[in-house]
Amino acid sequence: MLAERIKPFIARRDQIADALADPLIVSDAVKMRDLMKEQAAITDIAQASEEYLKTLEAIDENDALLGDAELGDLAKEEQKTLEAKKIALEAEIKRLLIPRDPNDGRNIFLEIRAGTGGDEAGLFAADLFKLYCRYADLRGWKVELISASENDRGGYKEVIALIKGKGVYSRLKFEGGTHRVQRVPETEAQGRIHTSAVTVAILPEIDDVEIEINPTDLRVDVFRSGGHGGQSVNTTDSAVRITHIPTGISVSMQDEKSQHKNKDKAMKILKARLYEAEQEKQAAAESANRKQQVGSGDRSERIRTYNFPQNRLTDHRIGLTLYRLEETMLSGDLDETIDALIARSQADALLG
C-alpha cells in the first residue's frame, strides 16, 4: 500500500532535521554535507507524502458525513475534490519515487567540440555555446569559461565551461550528443545549405573527496603556451598537460598565465572525466555515459537538428519539432525541449 511505503520518508526527514540541530553533527563538516544532501533529496517526497496522508484522513472523515441528511450533499462535493487531489498526489509521489540520479544536484562541465563541417562547424560550436550561456542566464546559473580553442573565423574548435547553479545537471544532462546544423554559411557565395556537426558532452563536477587519484598514476608535462588569436605568445612554461596513465585520459590547459591555475583547472576536468569513465564501466548501457554522448562527431549521428532555412529545431530522440529556432537561439529558452526530454525519461522509468 502506497501509504505505508511513503511513511518512512516523513520519519527520515524529521530525523535529519533533528540531527542538523545537534551540535556534534554541526561540528562535523562531512556529516553535515551528507545530511544536507539527503535532506535535499527527500524533502519533496516527504512533503507530498505528508499531504497525501492528510488527504486520506480527510476522505475517511468525509465518508462519515455522506449519509447525513443536512451535510450529505456538501460532503459529496467535497469528496470529489478530495478524490481528485488524492489522484494527483499519487501521480506526483510515483514520479518522486523514481530512483533519483545522484548527479542531478551537481554543477557541470560543458564541453563543445566542432565535428564535421570545417569552419562552419566551429562557428556553430560558438553559437551553441552562446545558446547555453543564455539559457544559464535565464535559470540564474553562472558560467565560468575554462578553456577555449578558436578557429580562424571566430568559431571554436573546442570550448569548455563550468556551469554552476541549482539543478544544472538535472536540466542539461540530456544535451550530450551530436548536434547537427543545416544552414547557409556566411562564406557560401552561392547560397547552398551546408550540414555540419558539433559534439556536446555534459560532465558532472566532482568533489575532491569523491574520487581519489594516486599521484603516481599521473604524468604532468609543462610547456609554453601557444597563445590565442591576437594575444601574445606566453614566454614562460605555464601551460600544463596532465595524463592519467592507467586510462590514458589527458587534459591540457593553457588559458591562465599561472602554471598553478592551469594545473588546478586541468585536475578538475580530469576528475570529472575519470568519474564519467568509472560510471561508464559500472553501467555501460546507460545513455548518459561520455562515449555515447559524444559519438564520432559524424553528421549521421545526431540527437538534435537545427535547420535554419526552415526555422526548425528537432530532437530526434523524442520526435519533438519546434518551428521557432531563431527565437530559441536568440532568447536561449530551451525549457520546452528540456521539459519534454525529462518527461519522457520519467515516463520510461515508470514503465521500466
Secondary structure, 3 states (H helix, E strand, C coil): CHHHHHHHHHHHHHHHHHHHCCHHHHCCHHHHHHHHHHHHHHHHHHHHHHHHHHHHHHHHHHHCCCCCCCCHHHHHHHHHHHHHHHHHHHHHHHHHCCCCCCCCCCCEEEEEEECCCHHHHHHHHHHHHHHHHHHHHHHCCEEEEEEEEECCCCCEEEEEEEEECCCHHHHHHHHCEEEEEEECCCCCCCCCCEEEEEEEEEEECCCHHHCCCCHHHEEEEEECCCCCCCCCCCCCCCEEEEEECCCCEEEEECCCCCHHHHHHHHHHHHHHHHHHHHHHHHCCCCCCCHHHHHCCCCCCCCCEEEECCCCEEEECCCCEEECCHHHHHHHCCCHHHHHHHHHHHHHHHHHC
